Amino acid sequence: LSNRSFLVVRGSTVMYDWFQNAALWSEVAVLQLVSGFSTWATAPPAAVRFLAQMLERFGGMMGSTYEKNYLGGLQQILDSFRFGIGSHDTISVTGHSLGGGLATILAQANSLPSVSFSGPGAWVSGTRFKVNDRVEAANFVIVPELDVVPRIDYRVGLIQDIRCNSS
């Protein structure tokens, strides 16, 4: 891992963070929930993403100024980080929970690799944040079997499910 730097995005630690989770991923969760109970329940994730794109195109609930500002703030941090480490290092973005979802989105926006630990997916959210999804293979997602957060939105990239044993 020489010449590799990691930008770590903090996950949810206080109640305010859970409000951020709801604000950033609630529409995607609702679309997933509706797709599970509607007559198009067997529709592929691409259908949910298409609906999200239509909502965005016609001024729906996706892609508000809040999300653009939120991602803009993360982009400024990444730009400062790049400046601080110089051009010799390769950057990867990682995070847990809320930070894992944001790390994936930030990485997609900048064509960087990412590692998400228990973060929400980013396939439909990529539409919301207007980022590309060309770097799916550069995203590594770790999904504990009983954690509900990584089941919000569809995961992209390499997915590693892990067992959570309790004693």
C-alpha positions in Angstrom: 0.0 0.0 0.0 2.9 2.3 -0.5 2.0 5.6 -2.1 -1.7 5.1 -1.2 -3.6 7.5 1.0 -7.0 7.0 2.4 -9.6 9.6 3.0 -11.9 8.3 5.7 -15.5 9.6 6.0 -16.9 9.2 9.5 -20.1 7.3 10.0 -23.1 7.9 12.2 -22.2 8.6 15.8 -24.8 11.1 17.1 -28.5 11.6 16.6 -27.9 14.4 14.0 -26.1 11.8 11.8 -29.3 9.7 11.7 -31.2 12.7 10.4 -28.6 13.0 7.7 -29.1 9.3 6.8 -32.8 9.9 6.5 -32.4 13.1 4.5 -29.9 11.6 2.0 -31.3 8.1 1.5 -35.1 8.2 2.4 -36.4 8.6 -1.1 -34.3 5.7 -2.4 -35.6 3.6 0.6 -39.2 4.5 -0.2 -38.7 3.6 -3.9 -37.3 0.3 -2.9 -40.1 -0.3 -0.5 -42.8 0.6 -3.0 -41.1 -1.6 -5.6 -41.4 -4.5 -3.2 -45.1 -4.1 -2.6 -46.3 -3.0 -6.0 -47.3 -4.9 -9.1 -43.7 -4.3 -10.4 -42.2 -6.0 -7.4 -40.2 -8.3 -9.7 -38.8 -5.4 -11.7 -35.0 -5.3 -11.8 -33.1 -2.6 -9.9 -32.7 -0.8 -13.3 -36.5 0.0 -13.2 -36.1 1.7 -9.8 -33.2 3.7 -11.1 -35.1 4.6 -14.2 -38.0 5.9 -12.0 -35.4 7.9 -9.9 -34.1 9.4 -13.2 -37.6 10.4 -14.3 -38.3 12.0 -10.9 -35.0 13.9 -11.2 -35.7 15.0 -14.8 -39.2 16.2 -14.0 -38.3 18.1 -10.8 -39.2 15.3 -8.5 -37.8 14.6 -5.1 -34.3 13.5 -6.2 -31.3 15.8 -6.3 -32.2 18.8 -4.2 -29.8 21.7 -3.4 -29.2 20.1 0.0 -27.6 17.0 -1.6 -25.6 19.0 -4.0 -24.2 21.2 -1.2 -23.5 18.1 0.9 -21.5 16.5 -1.8 -19.9 19.9 -2.6 -18.6 20.1 1.0 -17.1 16.6 0.7 -15.6 17.5 -2.6 -13.8 20.5 -1.0 -12.4 18.2 1.7 -11.2 15.8 -1.0 -9.6 18.6 -3.0 -7.8 19.9 0.2 -6.7 16.3 0.9 -5.3 15.9 -2.6 -3.4 19.2 -2.3 -2.0 18.1 1.1 -0.6 14.8 0.0 0.7 15.9 -3.4 0.5 14.1 -6.7 2.5 11.0 -5.8 -0.1 9.1 -3.8 -3.2 7.3 -5.1 -6.3 8.1 -3.1 -8.9 5.7 -1.9 -12.1 6.7 0.0 -13.5 4.7 2.8 -16.2 5.0 5.4 -18.6 3.2 7.7 -22.4 3.4 7.7 -23.4 6.9 6.6 -19.7 7.5 5.9 -19.6 4.4 3.7 -22.4 5.6 1.5 -20.9 9.0 1.2 -17.4 7.5 0.5 -18.9 5.5 -2.4 -20.7 8.5 -3.8 -17.6 10.7 -3.5 -15.4 8.0 -5.1 -17.9 7.6 -8.0 -17.9 11.4 -8.5 -14.1 11.4 -8.8 -13.4 8.0 -10.4 -11.6 6.8 -7.3 -11.7 3.4 -5.6 -13.7 3.1 -2.4 -14.3 0.7 0.5 -17.7 0.9 2.3 -18.3 -0.8 5.6 -22.0 -1.3 6.2 -22.8 1.8 4.1 -26.0 2.2 2.1 -25.8 1.4 -1.6 -25.1 3.9 -4.3 -26.7 2.7 -7.5 -29.9 4.7 -7.5 -28.2 7.4 -5.3 -25.8 8.0 -8.1 -28.7 9.5 -10.0 -29.6 11.6 -7.1 -26.1 13.0 -6.7 -25.5 13.1 -10.4 -22.3 11.1 -10.3 -21.1 8.5 -12.8 -21.3 4.8 -12.2 -18.3 3.8 -14.4 -16.2 2.8 -11.4 -18.4 0.0 -10.1 -15.5 -2.4 -10.1 -13.5 0.0 -8.0 -16.0 -0.1 -5.2 -15.7 -2.7 -2.5 -18.6 -3.1 -0.1 -18.6 -5.1 3.1 -22.1 -6.2 4.2 -22.7 -7.8 7.6 -25.6 -10.2 7.3 -27.9 -8.7 9.9 -27.2 -5.0 9.2 -30.1 -3.2 7.5 -28.2 0.0 6.4 -26.4 -1.7 3.5 -29.7 -2.9 2.2 -30.8 0.6 1.5 -30.3 1.3 -2.3 -28.6 -1.2 -4.5 -25.0 -1.9 -3.9 -22.4 -1.4 -6.7 -19.0 -3.0 -7.1 -17.5 -6.0 -5.4 -19.7 -7.1 -2.5 -18.5 -9.2 0.4 -21.2 -10.5 2.7 -19.9 -11.4 6.1 -21.4 -13.4 8.9 -21.9 -11.8 12.3 -21.6 -14.2 15.1 -22.8 -13.2 18.6 -21.9 -15.0 21.7 
